[in-house]
Amino acid sequence: MALDIKHDTENQQFTAYMDNQEIGELAYALPADKVMDFQHTYIEDQYRGKGLAGELIQHGLDHAKQNGFEVRATCTAVATYLKKNPQA
C-alpha cells in the first residue's frame, strides 16, 4: 500500500490517500510572504503507527524547502518531527 499525497492549494493542505481513500491531511497557513506554518496533522485511526504521518510531514517540508519557504511548526507533530529529524 503506497501513500499518495496531493497538494490542495485552495484549502492549504496536503491530503494523504491510500487506495484512493482519503486517510489524512497536513494543513498549513501562509502568514507572511514565503512563510509556511504547518498547523495540523491528522491520520485516520486505523492507519496510525505505520509512519504515514511522518511521510506526510516530510512531503510538506520538502515542498516548502523546494519552493523557498521558511517553515514554522505550530503543529506539535511537525515540531516533534523536526526535533527528531533536524536535516528535514
Secondary structure, 3 states (H helix, E strand, C coil): CCEEEEEECCCCEEEEEECCEEEEEEEEEEEECCEEEEEEEEECHHHCCCCHHHHHHHHHHHHHHHCCCEEEECCHHHHHHHHHCCCC
